[in-house]
Each structure stands twice: as C-alpha cells, then as structure tokens.
Amino acid sequence: MKRMTKGMLSRRSVLKGSAYAALGTLATPAILRAQSTELVIGCAGSHTAWMEAVVIPHMKTAIGADILFEGTKSSVNLEKMSSNKDAPYLSVVQMDDPVMIQAVEADLLTPITADAVPNMTDLRPDAIHMDGMWCNYVQPWAGVAYNTEFAPDGVPSWSSLWMPEAKGQIIIPSLQNTEGMWTLFMAAMLGSGKPFSEAQYEIDAAFAKLEELKPNLLSVYTTMSQAFNLLEQGEITMLAGSFSSYALPRKAEGAPIDLAAPSEGIFAMPSGICLVKGGPNPELAEAYVNEMLGPDLQSAIADFSASVPANTTVTAGAIIPDGVPIYSPDWAFVAENRRDWIERFDKLMAL
Amino acid sequence: MRRLDHIGLLALPGLSFLAVIFALPLLLLLLKSFQIDGQFSLEEYRLFFSDEYNMSVLWRTLRVAALTTLLALVIAYPTAIAMSRANGIWLSIFLVAMVLPMSVGVVVKAFAWSIIFRTRGVLNDLLMSLGITEAPIRMLFTETALIIGAANVFLPFMVLPIYAVLRQMDSRLPEAAASLGATPVFRFVNVTLPLSLPGVVAGCAFVFSLAVSMYVIPSLIVGERQQTLSMLTARSFLFLRNEALGATISSILLIIAVSVVLGSSWLANRLGARS
C-alpha cells in the first residue's frame, strides 16, 4: 500500500485528479457551446422541404453552420421565444409579420444591421421593417387552391367559395394561421363592397360574410398538410388562402391541384426573418441571415418554393399572376386585434 | 415493519420523478389559475363557466369521453373474455394484437382513420358495395368518427385490466353455477360480470381519463370546429397567449381526471371487497 502511494497514486492526488475531472466535465458543455457551429432556427412547418433541400446544405458550405430547425406556426415560435426569454435557444426565427410585431413589443428581437448583414442593402425598401427589427426574405403569393378534376376551369372569383354548389366542399384556414387572414379580408371586401384599403378594417362585415360560408365548410384547418391531402384526394374542391410556396410545388410533383388568382385579388405572404435577442452564436446567426438575404440562396429558395425574392438583384422565383391586384394588409391592426378575432372566429365556426 | 419501510424506499425514485416532473408543474398551474395580478381570485373560473361556448366545449369533451369509454367497453369485454380463456399460441396472438398497435404513433392512427372515413374511402366503398348505403355518407369531421377513432386508439387500456381480472377468476365458479342449472346468461350476469367489475372500473377510468384529455386525435379527425378542452388549452397558451385561461382550463381537466381516478378507485375497492 505504501509503495503504491509513493510511486503511483496518493489519496490527495486521486482527490485532486477527481476534482479536475469533475470541473472539466462541468465546464465541457460551456466550452463546446462556445465553439459550436450549431444554430437552432425556428420556422414554419411549410418551410421543411426547402430548409432540408436548400438551406441546410448551403449553410454548411457557405458559413460552416450545422442547422437544426423547428417547423411550427408563427405564434408557437413566438411562445417559444417568450417562454425562453431569459435563456433563448433559438438564434434566428422565420415567421410572419403580424407575429414579428408582437415579438418586437415583447422585446424579443435584436435589430438586423447592414454592417453585420451586408446583403440587407439589396432588399426592396418595403422588405425591411421597424428599422431592421426583421426583414422579408421571400414572399409567396396566396389565392385559392383547387382540385383540377372537380374545377377544371379554375376559380375565377373568391365568391366561388360561397356558391351553393360548393356545399361541404370547402376548407379554410383558422385565424390561428396567418393565411387564415386572407379569407377574412376577402369576406370583408365582398361583404362591405369596399376596396381592400378600406375593407380590411370592416371586421363586422367580414364575420357576417364568413357566417354565410358555414354551409360550404367541411372543416377549418390549423394543420395545412392535412388540408392539402384532402384537396388532392378530392374530399374537398377548394382550399382558401393557400399560398404558392406550398401549392405550386405540389402541382409540379403531379398532384391534381392548382392555385387560382381570383379576379378580386391575391395576397403577399409576409414571410419574415429575425435575430433573437440574446440568442446563441450571434455572429453565426447574423451570417445565416446574411446568406438568407443573399442572391444565391434567394434564387434557390424562390425557385424551389415558387416565391418572390426580396433581394432586388435576383430575378428568379415565382411569376406573379398578371391582371390581379396584390394586397398587403395593415399588420399592426392585425396584431392588435388578432386574439379577439381568433375567439370570435372559433365561436362563429363551431358546430 | 422496519423491513416494510425499507421496501417502501424502492418507490422513492419513481415518486421523486413524478413529484418534480408531474406534481410540481401541476401545482404551479393550479396556483396560476387562481391568480390575477398576483392576487387570489376566482375570476378566471367565473369567466370560463359564464361563457356559453366554453360550456359547450366542456359538455362535448365529457360526452365524447363517455361515449368513447362505452364503445371501448362494448368491444373490449368480449375480447377480454376470449383472451382469458385462451392459452398457448392463441394467447400470445391476442396479447401481441393488443400491445403491438400501441407502438404505432397516435398521429399515424388518427391519419389512418381520416383516410378510412373519407367520402371516397374504404368504409364508404364497403357500405355501398354491401348495399347498406346508396351514396357516400359524410363521416370525416363528425363526432361519430372521433368516437370510433378514439375507441380504437384506447382499446388496449380497456381490454388489459378486464383480462387481468378475468384471468385470475376461478373458472370453477361459472361451472359450479352451471352444475346447479344456471343458464349461460344467468351465469354471466350473476357470476362472471360481478367478479370482473373491478377490471371494468379500472379500464373505464383509464379510457375516460385518456379520452377526456386527448388532443391529437380530435385535432386530426374533427378539426377546429369541434374543439375539446385540450384544444382550448393549447389555443389559450399558444395563440391567445392567455396563460390564466390556459391554466384554468387545464385545472378543470385535472379536476375531472382526478375525480374519475379517485371515484373509480373507491368503486373498485368496494366491488373488490364485495366479490
């Protein structure tokens, strides 16, 4: 025993070694975090296809980042940011403008600056919001998706949703989903007879018109993929408020669906990107946003998802249908009233 | 006694885990439902119960849970009897058939049911080919579809407790009744059924508790137009960002579930003591 402690190990050295080992073990996560190339991105569930096919490989090559993403609704992303405000785990979030406004009000975002994100200077001026608190990157357009076997002539007007022949054949998005706003605003236009700029504030008229739609509704969705599945199977004939980044790739894959741009107008989806305040790996997060706004990735995403790029140097992406107005609503008004509208909508649509 | 104490310590890891992961968050949730601006208040409960829409959701949730439990019981009881009398390979087949579907995710099952219930789905095709219906009937997004889908998902939780009780029952008891001239119906009503009631009560408690709090199944099968309490809870936390309302609805669900478990436990003890 004596020989062993003298020549090899003493009790003190064992204790000291154990202490260093414990310290090293405890410190390891912090060290790994500091050197990590991992970025956790919050995004929409509908982004999954192009995030996996385009963004993740590009980010690994361009900035050496390993991307993990959580695809869910914008409001769920907001809740994740809010619940983890003291210790954020998301670095970047891609969500819709009305929810961005709520995130700014809750002090959850840090501004995007041209110094850190040079590609920001190539964006359309209207794609930068609240002094850079968030930017639009690509914007799909939204209309009415339809099953081509049941409606070979397309959907000429939003009022087709209200026609008696469409009884039980329609699904619309919940107001919990951003795209749910399109049916509400179009109901406001049809119900009030006013142009969009005024009709978007005529919410009572919108709800009155929506009530007339109830006989035609098979369901109200919060999970878009299920609704598209039912459209493709012919269980329904029209899906209101659908957007190009989901409908047109499905059409290209051979699904018997198409996206109509009705004569009253279509809508610009407000797809935004922001930096989370205090989020991990801030420099890598800025590099990620810079790439998302850069010409290479803008071209690739816009082509993949049939969307309109925000970068003015890019000519790729969706072709906006001719001859129909494109609307972008007052998102501040939406953000201010959305909770009340959701409750009112759920009660109105309940069976 | 001392030995018993030591054995009781074996439950400590499980109890600690449940206390930290389950009981403590529930307690915090319960406290939150009684607070407005840091002050004790019953206002959220008053608001909830005074809203006609909330009451309709509460009633639907209870009705769907009760009917799901009933349907599961009707299907499960004969299955459990068959299982209790099976041996060897047949018993193995029964058990695998019960347990294996539990490894399939509830989302997959709910999607499968939504395919079966379609207007141009398998069930409508079958009904029309058998001449039962002339044209497709709408089944998807109906409460009936929800009850059938939920009963399917929760069926093992009804079968297994009843099977466990029936398996332990002395098989000579119905035989003794038969030897005294009792008819099969009389033997079932007066011997088998009373002895199996503790299993029935336990199964009903399991299925009702699961059905009253299910979220994914109604979300996929009936959608947003027929909300349940769980869907209202999610909506409150995630979309309305109203934590007090979410906590209140969660607490109401918790009270229903605890009442069912305690009530069924009391009933099972009484029935067990009697039998």
Interface residues (C-beta under 8 A of the other chain):
Chain A: K73 S75 V76 L78 E79 S82 G168 S174 Q176 L217 L218 S219 V220 Y221 T222 T223 Q226 L230 Q233 G234 E235 R339 I342 E343 D346 K347 M349 A350 L351
Chain B: Y53 S56 F111 S114 R118 T119 R120 R138 L140 F141 S219 L220 V222 G223 E224 R225 Q226 Q227 R235 F237 L238 F239 L240 R241 N242
